[in-house]
Amino acid sequence: MSFDIRSATPILVEALDLHLIGSWMTTLELRDARFMRSLLAASDDCIKVIDLDGQLRFMSEGGQRVMEVSDFNALAGCPWPDFWSGEGHAEAKHAISEARAGRSYRFQAAANTAAGNPKHWDVKVSPILGPDGRPESILSVSRDITELKSAEERQTLLAQELKHRMKNTIAMVQAIAGQTLRGDLSLDDARNALTGRLAILGAAQDLLTQSSWARAQLRVLVGNALAPHGAAGRCDINGADREISSKCALALALALHELTTNAIKYGALSNDNGRVEIAWTFGADFRFVWREIGGPPVSPPSRQGFGSRMIERALAGYFQGTGKIEHLPNGLVFTLVAPLAALDDEA
């Protein structure tokens, strides 16, 4: 049987084992058999020869290594499409049909190695032409792209995650702006209030960025929210640490900003003796309590401002729970009760 060298691809010349090449390529003179075998062994591509019926006839030494094949004789003669499942099986059958028709075909699909380890492959299938110009066998070259595919999937996931986070952030900015400008503040007061609230939102975003936008540590979040006000030294913080979702972290950071600002202006932090107790527990539910003590006498406000609306409604909504502010005579108390599952929910 003769072989038309003009139809040979460069990878075929590098790939085929000598004892098989001799039976297929009588017109091709090979001067260095040892060198060709070294090329086959060194390549991490899985190079195979398949007959026109789709049966596996040859696999390179490097291919056996990457496919974790210990005994090729156990695989020789097996239908090559059966190494694939699902869409990969259909693609492999189509590739053989294309090669029979004298056309090359390329696809990507998942298939396990002989040892059962999952891999993702980039596959190029080409016809090997006989002296009459018709396909007489098929060359398949599979390259392991598992790491590349995993990286692509991570990038896709990150892009989707970023899109979701941005939508949450924009919604929160809209809510902050709407609530701030809805009140009877002067233009200057509204501008200052909005700027301060957006700054706190930005600080919360910085905290999330440090953890790849995925989670925020609760104790770190509370400490960072109090720090810009210089209030951390007058706050007793008690509670086990835990990661919470980015959406809950943003809402809680804004609520703490409002509570701290109110305490500095009117509450426990407006004098030299008052303190704030911040505590949370994880039981059947998540329970978060802000309690002011030692401040001036408290009386309920005549109207509900932005802070109260945001804390009781928006914060509770983000946590899928209930929020309540109580203006007790000896100090303001805010209590948030939410299901534990809400701390992880990013929807």
Secondary structure as the mmCIF struct_conf table of DSSP 4:
data_model
#
loop_
_struct_conf.conf_type_id
_struct_conf.id
_struct_conf.beg_label_comp_id
_struct_conf.beg_label_asym_id
_struct_conf.beg_label_seq_id
_struct_conf.end_label_comp_id
_struct_conf.end_label_asym_id
_struct_conf.end_label_seq_id
HELX_RH_3T_P HELX_RH_3T_P1 ILE A 5 SER A 7
HELX_RH_AL_P HELX_RH_AL_P1 PRO A 10 ALA A 15
BEND BEND1 LEU A 16 LEU A 16
HELX_RH_AL_P HELX_RH_AL_P2 LEU A 18 TRP A 24
TURN_TY1_P TURN_TY1_P1 THR A 26 THR A 27
BEND BEND2 ARG A 31 ARG A 31
HELX_RH_AL_P HELX_RH_AL_P3 ALA A 33 ALA A 42
BEND BEND3 ASP A 45 ASP A 45
STRN STRN1 CYS A 46 ILE A 50
TURN_TY1_P TURN_TY1_P2 LEU A 52 ASP A 53
BEND BEND4 GLY A 54 GLY A 54
STRN STRN2 GLN A 55 GLN A 55
STRN STRN3 LEU A 56 MET A 59
HELX_RH_AL_P HELX_RH_AL_P4 GLU A 61 VAL A 66
TURN_TY1_P TURN_TY1_P3 MET A 67 GLU A 68
BEND BEND5 SER A 70 SER A 70
HELX_RH_3T_P HELX_RH_3T_P2 PHE A 72 ALA A 74
TURN_TY1_P TURN_TY1_P4 LEU A 75 GLY A 77
BEND BEND6 CYS A 78 CYS A 78
STRN STRN4 PRO A 79 PRO A 79
HELX_RH_3T_P HELX_RH_3T_P3 TRP A 80 PHE A 83
TURN_TY1_P TURN_TY1_P5 GLY A 86 GLY A 86
HELX_RH_AL_P HELX_RH_AL_P5 GLU A 87 ARG A 100
TURN_TY1_P TURN_TY1_P6 ALA A 101 GLY A 102
STRN STRN5 TYR A 105 ASN A 112
TURN_TY1_P TURN_TY1_P7 ALA A 114 ALA A 115
BEND BEND7 GLY A 116 GLY A 116
STRN STRN6 PRO A 118 LEU A 129
TURN_TY1_P TURN_TY1_P8 PRO A 131 ASP A 132
BEND BEND8 GLY A 133 ARG A 134
STRN STRN7 PRO A 135 ASP A 144
HELX_RH_AL_P HELX_RH_AL_P6 THR A 146 ARG A 182
BEND BEND9 GLY A 183 ASP A 184
HELX_RH_AL_P HELX_RH_AL_P7 LEU A 187 GLN A 210
TURN_TY1_P TURN_TY1_P9 SER A 211 ALA A 214
STRN STRN8 ARG A 215 GLN A 217
HELX_RH_AL_P HELX_RH_AL_P8 LEU A 218 LEU A 226
HELX_RH_3T_P HELX_RH_3T_P4 ALA A 227 HIS A 229
TURN_TY1_P TURN_TY1_P10 GLY A 230 GLY A 230
HELX_RH_3T_P HELX_RH_3T_P5 ALA A 232 ARG A 234
STRN STRN9 CYS A 235 ASN A 238
STRN STRN10 GLU A 243 SER A 245
HELX_RH_AL_P HELX_RH_AL_P9 SER A 246 LYS A 265
TURN_TY1_P TURN_TY1_P11 TYR A 266 TYR A 266
BEND BEND10 GLY A 267 GLY A 267
HELX_RH_3T_P HELX_RH_3T_P6 ALA A 268 SER A 270
BEND BEND11 ASN A 271 ASN A 273
STRN STRN11 ARG A 275 PHE A 282
BEND BEND12 GLY A 283 ALA A 284
STRN STRN12 ASP A 285 ILE A 293
BEND BEND13 GLY A 294 PRO A 296
BEND BEND14 SER A 302 ARG A 303
HELX_RH_AL_P HELX_RH_AL_P10 PHE A 306 ARG A 309
HELX_RH_PI_P HELX_RH_PI_P1 MET A 310 LEU A 315
HELX_RH_AL_P HELX_RH_AL_P11 ALA A 316 TYR A 318
TURN_TY1_P TURN_TY1_P12 PHE A 319 GLN A 320
BEND BEND15 GLY A 321 GLY A 321
STRN STRN13 THR A 322 LEU A 328
TURN_TY1_P TURN_TY1_P13 PRO A 329 ASN A 330
STRN STRN14 GLY A 331 PRO A 339
HELX_RH_3T_P HELX_RH_3T_P7 LEU A 340 LEU A 343
TURN_TY1_P TURN_TY1_P14 ASP A 344 ASP A 344
#
